[in-house]
Amino acid sequence: MGYVLKLIAVIVTITYALRLVNAQSDLLVFAGLGIVGLSVYFFFFELNKIFNHLKPKQ
């Protein structure tokens, strides 16, 4: 259940950060891009943990 909540949090964060990317200020644009990049990294990190958890243990 915790994995699902973390993935939903990443999606919400990316959605909010995309509003910053459309901002007029350069600082807000770069901040939005940084947040999107970190969120995508965290998303794939969590997906990797989920796949490792689902793998059959030998």
C-alpha positions as CSV (number, residue, x, y, z in Angstrom):
1,M,0.0,0.0,0.0
2,G,2.9,2.4,0.8
3,Y,4.2,1.9,-2.8
4,V,1.0,3.1,-4.3
5,L,0.8,6.1,-2.1
6,K,4.4,7.1,-3.0
7,L,3.6,6.7,-6.7
8,I,0.5,8.9,-6.4
9,A,2.6,11.5,-4.6
10,V,5.0,11.5,-7.4
11,I,2.3,12.0,-10.0
12,V,0.8,14.9,-8.0
13,T,4.2,16.5,-7.6
14,I,4.9,16.3,-11.3
15,T,1.5,17.8,-12.1
16,Y,2.2,20.8,-9.7
17,A,5.8,21.2,-11.1
18,L,4.5,21.4,-14.6
19,R,2.6,24.5,-13.6
20,L,6.0,26.0,-12.5
21,V,7.5,25.1,-15.9
22,N,4.8,27.3,-17.5
23,A,5.7,30.3,-15.2
24,Q,7.1,33.6,-16.4
25,S,10.1,33.7,-14.1
26,D,13.2,31.8,-15.1
27,L,13.8,30.7,-11.6
28,L,10.4,29.1,-11.3
29,V,10.9,27.3,-14.6
30,F,14.2,25.8,-13.5
31,A,12.8,24.9,-10.1
32,G,9.9,23.2,-11.9
33,L,12.3,21.3,-14.2
34,G,14.4,20.2,-11.2
35,I,11.3,19.0,-9.3
36,V,10.1,17.0,-12.4
37,G,13.6,15.5,-12.8
38,L,13.8,14.4,-9.1
39,S,10.2,13.1,-9.2
40,V,10.9,11.0,-12.3
41,Y,14.1,9.6,-10.6
42,F,12.1,8.8,-7.5
43,F,9.3,7.2,-9.6
44,F,11.7,4.8,-11.3
45,F,13.5,4.1,-7.9
46,E,10.1,3.1,-6.4
47,L,9.2,1.0,-9.5
48,N,12.5,-0.9,-9.1
49,K,11.7,-1.6,-5.5
50,I,8.2,-2.9,-6.4
51,F,9.6,-5.2,-9.1
52,N,12.3,-6.5,-6.8
53,H,9.6,-7.2,-4.2
54,L,7.5,-9.1,-6.7
55,K,10.3,-11.2,-8.0
56,P,10.2,-14.8,-6.8
57,K,12.9,-15.5,-4.3
58,Q,15.1,-18.5,-4.9
